[in-house]
């Protein structure tokens, strides 16, 4: 799916692309983010849980300070080349991409060697010791990746986000969404924390586990990103789930 002007303006609640400072497209099944080239004022963008395969479009976002692209299709750490020219980039969440490879240490050292201005990588604070080690233990990226077969910021044919069939996996994604949201507000104070948005949540359900509270909080945060059609779909799904126990009781009574 292509990130469109209409989608950007709707989610950012803006009238023009050049005025967009923060954009949340978490879990939107995106493959093409080429429109980011038209958003020079962008400071924070959340693209986690999509099918984005190149970071080239965000190279034009010179004010970018936070980039969340966890669980996408970034194929190679060579894509970091496009981020080296972003002087204000301080937060990057790149985990769960093919580019991370089989060596977490080499991955982290390579990212930090090429982006020494980062203060947080994959929700972990960057230390001075790590930055020093990265100079010798990380790989230096000096050229952009091979662009053959690329068009408008996505490969042809476009890949699609794999379906999430596991409820445990879905819960983990929602928890990560909360962490990304908290990280974002913690750096730029662009929105209140989940706790501040829903102060009665823990008071109302003190017996729930911490994990369940986080999942529910994430759902509430995600609802803010939906349009009317999406909300109506959620309403129908919730109604069906709520009716299921009652229908089961009726079947048992008739047996």
Backbone torsions as a table, in degrees:
resi	resn	phi	psi	omega
1	UNK	NA	142.1	-179.4
2	UNK	-95.1	134.4	174.7
3	UNK	-73.6	116.7	-173.9
4	UNK	-102.4	164.8	177.8
5	UNK	-60.1	-43.2	-179.5
6	UNK	-60.8	-43.5	-179.9
7	UNK	-64.1	-43.5	-179.1
8	UNK	-61.9	-49.8	-177.1
9	UNK	-65.1	-35.4	179.5
10	UNK	-67.8	-46.2	-177.0
11	UNK	-74.1	-33.5	-179.3
12	UNK	-87.0	-7.5	-177.3
13	UNK	52.8	50.5	-178.4
14	UNK	-125.1	165.7	-179.7
15	UNK	-103.9	-22.3	-179.4
16	UNK	-137.9	146.9	-179.0
17	UNK	-62.5	-38.3	-174.9
18	UNK	-68.5	-12.9	-179.6
19	UNK	-98.4	-3.3	-177.9
20	UNK	-71.3	123.7	179.4
21	UNK	-106.5	-30.0	-178.1
22	UNK	-138.5	136.1	-177.8
23	UNK	-140.8	129.5	179.1
24	UNK	-115.9	111.5	177.7
25	UNK	-124.9	37.8	-180.0
26	UNK	-60.3	130.3	174.1
27	UNK	59.1	40.8	-176.3
28	UNK	-104.6	10.5	179.5
29	UNK	57.3	37.9	-178.4
30	UNK	-82.9	142.1	171.9
31	UNK	-120.2	-25.5	-174.1
32	UNK	-121.9	114.1	178.8
33	UNK	-117.3	28.9	-175.4
34	UNK	-60.4	-23.1	-179.2
35	UNK	-66.0	-16.3	177.7
36	UNK	-60.1	-23.0	178.0
37	UNK	-63.5	-18.7	-177.6
38	UNK	-100.4	14.8	-178.9
39	UNK	-123.8	73.9	-176.0
40	UNK	-67.4	-18.9	-177.6
41	UNK	-92.4	-0.7	-175.9
42	UNK	-61.9	128.9	179.7
43	UNK	-112.8	-33.2	-179.2
44	UNK	-136.6	129.0	175.7
45	UNK	-137.3	131.6	178.3
46	UNK	-109.7	115.0	-178.7
47	UNK	-124.6	15.0	-176.6
48	UNK	-62.9	152.1	178.5
49	UNK	58.8	57.5	173.9
50	UNK	-135.0	-158.4	177.4
51	UNK	-128.5	35.8	179.0
52	UNK	-70.1	135.2	-176.1
53	UNK	-120.8	0.9	175.9
54	UNK	-147.9	147.4	178.9
55	UNK	-100.4	4.0	-176.3
56	UNK	-55.4	-43.0	-177.9
57	UNK	-59.1	-32.3	-177.7
58	UNK	-79.6	-5.6	178.6
59	UNK	-65.5	-17.8	178.9
60	UNK	-86.3	-9.1	-177.0
61	UNK	-88.7	79.0	-170.8
62	UNK	-66.3	-17.8	179.6
63	UNK	-95.5	1.8	-175.1
64	UNK	-60.8	128.4	178.3
65	UNK	-117.9	-22.1	-179.4
66	UNK	-137.9	127.8	-179.0
67	UNK	-131.3	119.8	-179.1
68	UNK	-114.4	107.6	-179.1
69	UNK	-131.5	32.5	178.3
70	UNK	-61.2	143.9	176.4
71	UNK	53.3	64.4	172.7
72	UNK	-124.7	-149.6	-178.4
73	UNK	-123.3	33.4	179.4
74	UNK	-66.2	114.1	-169.1
75	UNK	-81.1	-27.3	-171.7
76	UNK	-147.2	149.5	176.2
77	UNK	-69.9	-9.2	173.7
78	UNK	-60.3	-22.2	178.3
79	UNK	-63.5	-18.7	177.3
80	UNK	-62.7	-19.9	178.6
81	UNK	-54.9	-35.6	-177.6
82	UNK	-74.1	-13.7	-179.3
83	UNK	-98.8	-11.6	-174.8
84	UNK	-67.0	-20.7	-179.8
85	UNK	-95.3	13.6	179.8
86	UNK	-101.6	99.6	-171.3
87	UNK	-69.7	-19.3	-176.0
88	UNK	-103.7	2.3	-176.8
89	UNK	-66.3	120.0	-177.5
90	UNK	-122.1	-24.1	-177.1
91	UNK	-129.0	128.4	178.0
92	UNK	-137.3	129.0	174.8
93	UNK	-120.7	105.1	-172.6
94	UNK	-120.0	0.3	-175.3
95	UNK	-59.6	159.8	176.3
96	UNK	64.8	34.0	171.7
97	UNK	-115.0	153.8	177.9
98	UNK	-55.0	-29.6	-177.4
99	UNK	-66.6	-16.8	-177.8
100	UNK	-68.9	-24.5	175.3
101	UNK	66.5	-163.2	-175.2
102	UNK	-99.6	-3.5	-179.3
103	UNK	-118.8	98.4	179.6
104	UNK	-57.1	-36.0	-178.9
105	UNK	-66.2	-49.4	-179.8
106	UNK	-61.9	-39.3	178.7
107	UNK	-59.2	-51.2	-177.3
108	UNK	-66.2	-41.3	179.4
109	UNK	-64.7	-38.1	179.8
110	UNK	-67.9	-42.8	178.0
111	UNK	-60.5	-45.7	-176.5
112	UNK	-71.6	-30.5	177.1
113	UNK	-66.0	-37.0	-177.0
114	UNK	-89.5	-20.8	179.0
115	UNK	-129.1	67.2	-174.5
116	UNK	-68.1	-10.5	179.5
117	UNK	-83.4	-5.1	-179.0
118	UNK	-65.3	139.6	174.1
119	UNK	-103.8	-22.1	178.6
120	UNK	-147.0	131.3	177.9
121	UNK	-126.1	122.8	-179.3
122	UNK	53.0	44.7	176.3
123	UNK	66.2	18.9	175.6
124	UNK	-122.5	130.9	-179.1
125	UNK	-62.4	141.5	178.0
126	UNK	-88.9	132.7	-179.2
127	UNK	-104.7	159.9	177.4
128	UNK	-62.5	-36.0	178.4
129	UNK	-62.3	-42.6	178.8
130	UNK	-62.7	-42.8	-179.2
131	UNK	-61.9	-38.2	178.8
132	UNK	-67.5	-43.6	-180.0
133	UNK	-66.9	-33.5	-177.5
134	UNK	-61.1	-27.6	-179.3
135	UNK	-62.4	-28.4	-178.6
136	UNK	-112.5	-22.0	-174.5
137	UNK	-104.9	-6.9	178.1
138	UNK	-106.1	158.2	178.3
139	UNK	-89.2	136.8	178.0
140	UNK	-87.2	133.4	179.9
141	UNK	-106.2	117.9	-173.2
142	UNK	-114.5	-5.1	-178.4
143	UNK	-143.4	154.1	178.1
144	UNK	-69.7	154.1	178.6
145	UNK	-68.0	162.6	178.8
146	UNK	-60.5	123.8	-177.3
147	UNK	-93.0	4.4	-178.2
148	UNK	-60.2	131.7	178.1
149	UNK	84.9	5.5	179.7
150	UNK	-100.3	145.7	179.6
151	UNK	-149.8	119.3	177.9
152	UNK	58.3	32.1	173.9
153	UNK	87.0	11.4	176.3
154	UNK	-152.1	150.8	-176.8
155	UNK	-76.6	158.2	175.1
156	UNK	-115.5	131.9	-6.2
157	UNK	-72.7	152.5	-177.5
158	UNK	-66.5	142.5	175.8
159	UNK	-83.6	156.9	179.7
160	UNK	-117.9	150.3	-180.0
161	UNK	-65.6	128.3	179.1
162	UNK	-64.2	144.5	-178.0
163	UNK	-68.4	146.8	179.5
164	UNK	-103.6	103.0	-175.0
165	UNK	-97.5	-17.9	-176.6
166	UNK	-92.0	127.8	178.3
167	UNK	-65.0	-32.5	177.5
168	UNK	-64.8	-40.7	179.1
169	UNK	-66.6	-40.4	177.9
170	UNK	-62.2	-43.6	179.3
171	UNK	-61.6	-41.1	179.9
172	UNK	-63.5	-39.3	177.3
173	UNK	-63.4	-41.0	179.3
174	UNK	-65.2	-39.3	177.7
175	UNK	-63.6	-40.2	178.5
176	UNK	-65.9	-33.7	177.2
177	UNK	-61.4	-43.8	178.3
178	UNK	-61.3	-43.2	-179.2
179	UNK	-63.3	-41.3	178.9
180	UNK	-65.8	-41.2	179.2
181	UNK	-63.7	-43.1	179.0
182	UNK	-65.2	-39.6	179.4
183	UNK	-63.8	-41.7	-178.8
184	UNK	-63.2	-49.5	-178.5
185	UNK	-68.2	-27.1	-180.0
186	UNK	-69.5	-27.5	-177.6
187	UNK	-92.8	-41.5	-176.1
188	UNK	-113.3	-7.3	-178.9
189	UNK	54.2	40.7	-179.4
190	UNK	-84.0	-15.3	175.8
191	UNK	-155.8	155.4	-179.8
192	UNK	-70.1	158.3	178.4
193	UNK	-69.4	163.7	-180.0
194	UNK	-58.4	-36.7	-178.7
195	UNK	-63.9	-40.1	-179.4
196	UNK	-71.9	-31.6	-178.7
197	UNK	-71.7	-33.2	-176.5
198	UNK	-128.6	69.0	-173.2
199	UNK	-64.0	-26.3	-176.6
200	UNK	-88.2	-0.3	-173.3
201	UNK	-62.3	-55.3	-178.3
202	UNK	-69.6	-30.5	179.4
203	UNK	-67.3	-34.8	-176.5
204	UNK	-77.6	-23.9	-172.3
205	UNK	-139.1	59.4	-176.2
206	UNK	-68.8	-18.3	-178.4
207	UNK	-84.6	-12.6	-179.7
208	UNK	-72.1	153.9	177.9
209	UNK	-72.1	159.2	178.4
210	UNK	-59.7	-38.2	-179.2
211	UNK	-64.8	-44.7	-179.8
212	UNK	-63.7	-37.6	178.8
213	UNK	-64.0	-40.8	179.1
214	UNK	-65.7	-40.3	179.5
215	UNK	-62.9	-45.0	179.6
216	UNK	-65.2	-38.0	177.4
217	UNK	-63.6	-40.0	178.4
218	UNK	-62.7	-40.9	178.5
219	UNK	-61.7	-42.3	179.0
220	UNK	-63.6	-37.9	177.2
221	UNK	-66.1	-41.6	-179.6
222	UNK	-65.7	-33.0	179.8
223	UNK	-59.1	-29.6	-179.5
224	UNK	-66.7	-21.1	-176.5
225	UNK	-90.9	-8.4	-174.6
226	UNK	-87.2	146.7	173.3
227	UNK	-86.7	-175.3	-176.4
228	UNK	-60.2	-42.6	179.9
229	UNK	-62.1	-41.9	179.3
230	UNK	-65.4	-40.1	179.0
231	UNK	-65.1	-37.6	178.2
232	UNK	-65.8	-36.8	177.3
233	UNK	-64.3	-43.1	177.6
234	UNK	-62.5	-42.5	-179.7
235	UNK	-59.9	-43.0	179.1
236	UNK	-64.7	-42.1	-179.1
237	UNK	-65.6	-41.6	178.8
238	UNK	-65.0	-42.0	178.3
239	UNK	-59.1	-41.8	179.1
240	UNK	-64.1	-42.4	179.8
241	UNK	-65.9	-38.5	-179.4
242	UNK	-69.4	-31.3	-179.6
243	UNK	-78.5	-22.3	-175.2
244	UNK	-56.9	-48.7	179.3
245	UNK	-60.5	-39.0	-180.0
246	UNK	-65.3	-41.4	178.7
247	UNK	-65.4	-35.6	177.8
248	UNK	-65.3	-40.6	178.3
249	UNK	-63.2	-40.5	178.5
250	UNK	-63.8	-39.4	178.9
251	UNK	-65.5	-40.2	-179.9
252	UNK	-66.9	-34.3	-179.9
253	UNK	-68.6	-30.9	-177.0
254	UNK	-86.1	-11.1	-178.5
255	UNK	-82.3	NA	NA
